[in-house]
Amino acid sequence: MITMNPWQKVFINLAHHYGRQNWWQNNRLEDWLMMILVQRTNARNVALAVQNLQDVMSLDQLLALTPAELEDRVHPARFYKQKAIRIRTALEWLANAGGDFSVISQHPAAELRSQLLTLPGIGPETADVMLLYTFDKPTFVADEYARRLSARLGLGDYKTYTTMYTAMAPFAATLSLDDARELHALIDEHGKTQTRHPYDDKFLLQDTVSVDQWPAQAVLQDGPRGEPRVTK
């Protein structure tokens, strides 16, 4: 008899309750910039900054902006000076790599991750989100929501991003790209329901979860495609 990985049960139960999320699958360049802009702010502020960039949403046009112009456009996302520098550096990396996401995505995941981690402001969490949604690499994003969920369910009390990322690598290797994307989004959406009124969600480890086991607050906070909040 084959025993199902407990994380697979969690995934199935979250997906059944919250439905498909379809995060970060709109415009590759726009979504990629949003992964930087969303650091330490909220989705509303990011949306305002992205709106300011819509008329220059191409690699060449963005690189043609002066530092002051870029700062002004991303101002709503907070920490605009830092974020403008990070965006500019990321865009220069993209241009030097050929400027084509599809071509860059053909490089091995480990190589891309190492390169992304050299960019200012791109830590492991942001790099893995980029790998997952921009460069089509299945991986597990061991963010705070994932670590808190793991601790609540007794699946591992991971104190750092790297320890959980490493521990989850074998499971991540079994996931398709679509499943890896959905799992990350579902974990984050579920985590948001725990922030104000925490509740016992160990029922996620059951083979099936009945509707009445879900508390009233277990509903989507941002609606479909609610962008994640990454720290770095």
Secondary structure per residue as TSV (DSSP state, phi and psi in degrees):
chain	resnum	aa	ss	phi	psi
A	1	M	-	360.0	129.6
A	2	I	-	-88.3	126.5
A	3	T	-	-90.5	129.4
A	4	M	-	-73.5	135.6
A	5	N	-	-57.8	133.1
A	6	P	H	-57.3	-31.7
A	7	W	H	-68.5	-27.9
A	8	Q	H	-67.6	-38.3
A	9	K	H	-63.5	-44.1
A	10	V	H	-58.4	-46.6
A	11	F	H	-59.1	-48.8
A	12	I	H	-61.0	-44.2
A	13	N	H	-69.1	-39.2
A	14	L	H	-64.7	-43.9
A	15	A	H	-64.2	-39.9
A	16	H	H	-64.1	-37.3
A	17	H	H	-81.0	-48.0
A	18	Y	H	-93.1	-19.6
A	19	G	-	80.3	-177.2
A	20	R	-	-69.8	145.0
A	21	Q	-	-106.1	-37.8
A	22	N	-	55.4	46.8
A	23	W	T	-71.7	149.6
A	24	W	T	50.0	46.0
A	25	Q	-	-132.5	41.9
A	26	N	S	-101.6	-75.6
A	27	N	-	-131.4	122.6
A	28	R	H	-57.0	-45.7
A	29	L	H	-67.3	-46.4
A	30	E	H	-60.7	-47.8
A	31	D	H	-62.7	-38.6
A	32	W	H	-62.1	-44.1
A	33	L	H	-65.9	-35.8
A	34	M	H	-64.1	-29.9
A	35	M	H	-66.8	-22.8
A	36	I	H	-88.6	-43.9
A	37	L	H	-63.8	-31.0
A	38	V	T	-75.4	-10.2
A	39	Q	T	-62.7	126.0
A	40	R	T	58.7	36.6
A	41	T	S	-154.8	-170.6
A	42	N	-	-116.4	169.9
A	43	A	H	-61.9	-33.9
A	44	R	H	-63.8	-46.4
A	45	N	H	-63.8	-38.1
A	46	V	H	-63.7	-43.0
A	47	A	H	-60.2	-38.6
A	48	L	H	-65.9	-42.2
A	49	A	H	-66.0	-42.1
A	50	V	H	-65.3	-37.2
A	51	Q	H	-59.8	-37.0
A	52	N	H	-68.7	-17.1
A	53	L	H	-100.9	-3.9
A	54	Q	G	-58.9	-36.2
A	55	D	G	-79.8	-2.8
A	56	V	G	-130.3	28.4
A	57	M	-	-81.2	63.7
A	58	S	S	-146.7	157.0
A	59	L	H	-58.9	-48.0
A	60	D	H	-63.8	-43.0
A	61	Q	H	-67.1	-39.4
A	62	L	H	-66.0	-40.9
A	63	L	H	-69.4	-21.6
A	64	A	H	-78.4	-14.7
A	65	L	S	-69.3	142.5
A	66	T	-	-73.9	160.7
A	67	P	H	-54.4	-40.4
A	68	A	H	-66.5	-39.6
A	69	E	H	-65.1	-41.6
A	70	L	H	-66.6	-42.1
A	71	E	H	-58.7	-43.7
A	72	D	H	-62.9	-39.4
A	73	R	H	-72.4	-34.4
A	74	V	H	-95.1	6.0
A	75	H	G	-51.5	-41.2
A	76	P	G	-61.0	-21.8
A	77	A	G	-81.2	3.1
A	78	R	S	67.7	159.2
A	79	F	S	47.2	42.4
A	80	Y	H	-65.3	-31.0
A	81	K	H	-67.3	-47.0
A	82	Q	H	-61.1	-46.6
A	83	K	H	-68.0	-34.4
A	84	A	H	-63.7	-41.3
A	85	I	H	-64.7	-43.8
A	86	R	H	-64.5	-40.8
A	87	I	H	-65.4	-45.2
A	88	R	H	-59.5	-45.2
A	89	T	H	-64.9	-41.0
A	90	A	H	-64.4	-40.9
A	91	L	H	-65.1	-38.8
A	92	E	H	-65.8	-39.0
A	93	W	H	-61.5	-44.9
A	94	L	H	-60.4	-44.3
A	95	A	H	-64.3	-43.8
A	96	N	H	-67.0	-25.3
A	97	A	T	-85.3	-0.6
A	98	G	T	118.5	-16.4
A	99	G	S	77.3	6.2
A	100	D	-	-121.1	112.7
A	101	F	H	-58.8	-39.8
A	102	S	H	-63.6	-39.8
A	103	V	H	-70.5	-45.1
A	104	I	H	-62.1	-32.8
A	105	S	T	-65.8	-14.9
A	106	Q	T	-76.3	-13.6
A	107	H	S	-72.9	152.0
A	108	P	-	-58.5	147.4
A	109	A	H	-59.1	-42.9
A	110	A	H	-62.8	-38.5
A	111	E	H	-66.2	-45.5
A	112	L	H	-63.9	-42.0
A	113	R	H	-60.5	-43.4
A	114	S	H	-61.9	-41.3
A	115	Q	H	-66.7	-44.2
A	116	L	H	-62.2	-36.7
A	117	L	T	-69.9	-12.6
A	118	T	T	-83.9	-13.2
A	119	L	S	-80.3	140.5
A	120	P	T	-61.9	133.4
A	121	G	T	82.5	-0.7
A	122	I	-	-104.6	102.0
A	123	G	-	-95.5	-175.1
A	124	P	H	-56.9	-41.4
A	125	E	H	-64.1	-50.3
A	126	T	H	-63.3	-41.0
A	127	A	H	-60.0	-42.4
A	128	D	H	-71.5	-34.8
A	129	V	H	-63.2	-41.5
A	130	M	H	-64.1	-43.8
A	131	L	H	-59.1	-43.0
A	132	L	H	-69.8	-45.1
A	133	Y	H	-103.1	-27.5
A	134	T	T	-97.0	-39.3
A	135	F	S	-110.5	12.5
A	136	D	-	59.1	40.6
A	137	K	-	-113.7	114.4
A	138	P	-	-61.1	129.4
A	139	T	-	-157.3	171.5
A	140	F	-	-110.4	126.2
A	141	V	-	-92.1	106.6
A	142	A	-	-88.6	53.3
A	143	D	-	-75.1	-176.8
A	144	E	H	-62.5	-38.0
A	145	Y	H	-60.4	-42.9
A	146	A	H	-66.7	-42.2
A	147	R	H	-67.2	-38.8
A	148	R	H	-66.4	-42.1
A	149	L	H	-62.4	-44.5
A	150	S	H	-59.3	-42.3
A	151	A	H	-66.9	-42.3
A	152	R	H	-63.5	-36.7
A	153	L	T	-87.4	-2.0
A	154	G	T	73.7	24.7
A	155	L	S	-96.8	1.1
A	156	G	-	142.3	127.7
A	157	D	-	-100.0	82.1
A	158	Y	-	-86.2	126.7
A	159	K	-	-90.0	-20.0
A	160	T	S	-131.1	160.9
A	161	Y	H	-59.6	-47.6
A	162	T	H	-63.8	-38.4
A	163	T	H	-64.8	-40.9
A	164	M	H	-73.7	-40.3
A	165	Y	H	-56.3	-45.1
A	166	T	H	-67.2	-43.8
A	167	A	H	-64.8	-31.9
A	168	M	H	-88.7	-5.2
A	169	A	H	-55.4	-44.6
A	170	P	H	-61.2	-39.7
A	171	F	H	-68.7	-42.3
A	172	A	H	-58.8	-33.7
A	173	A	T	-66.2	-17.3
A	174	T	T	-90.5	-8.3
A	175	L	S	-90.1	143.2
A	176	S	-	-73.8	166.7
A	177	L	H	-59.3	-45.4
A	178	D	H	-62.9	-43.1
A	179	D	H	-66.3	-39.7
A	180	A	H	-63.0	-40.7
A	181	R	H	-64.7	-46.0
A	182	E	H	-67.4	-38.6
A	183	L	H	-60.6	-46.5
A	184	H	H	-60.2	-47.6
A	185	A	H	-62.7	-42.6
A	186	L	H	-66.3	-41.5
A	187	I	H	-60.2	-43.3
A	188	D	H	-68.3	-43.4
A	189	E	H	-63.3	-42.0
A	190	H	H	-64.5	-40.1
A	191	G	H	-60.9	-34.9
A	192	K	H	-64.4	-28.3
A	193	T	T	-75.1	-10.6
A	194	Q	T	-96.1	-6.9
A	195	T	S	-70.9	-43.2
A	196	R	S	-90.1	-43.5
A	197	H	S	-131.7	84.4
A	198	P	-	-58.4	146.8
A	199	Y	-	-142.7	159.2
A	200	D	-	-73.8	117.2
A	201	D	-	-116.4	28.4
A	202	K	G	-65.5	-13.8
A	203	F	G	-61.9	-16.6
A	204	L	G	-64.1	-17.0
A	205	L	G	-86.7	-3.5
A	206	Q	S	-75.2	159.1
A	207	D	S	-64.6	-38.7
A	208	T	S	-139.1	149.0
A	209	V	-	-121.8	125.9
A	210	S	-	-78.3	157.3
A	211	V	G	-58.5	-39.0
A	212	D	G	-73.5	-5.7
A	213	Q	G	-82.0	-16.7
A	214	W	S	-85.6	128.3
A	215	P	-	-71.8	163.7
A	216	A	T	-61.1	-30.6
A	217	Q	T	-80.2	-3.6
A	218	A	-	-82.1	66.6
A	219	V	S	-130.9	156.6
A	220	L	-	-59.1	133.4
A	221	Q	S	-85.9	-35.0
A	222	D	S	-112.3	0.1
A	223	G	-	76.7	-178.8
A	224	P	T	-61.8	145.0
A	225	R	T	58.1	42.6
A	226	G	-	-80.7	112.6
A	227	E	-	-63.0	139.6
A	228	P	-	-68.6	156.8
A	229	R	-	-102.2	106.3
A	230	V	-	-97.5	148.8
A	231	T	-	-90.6	-48.6
A	232	K	-	-178.4	360.0
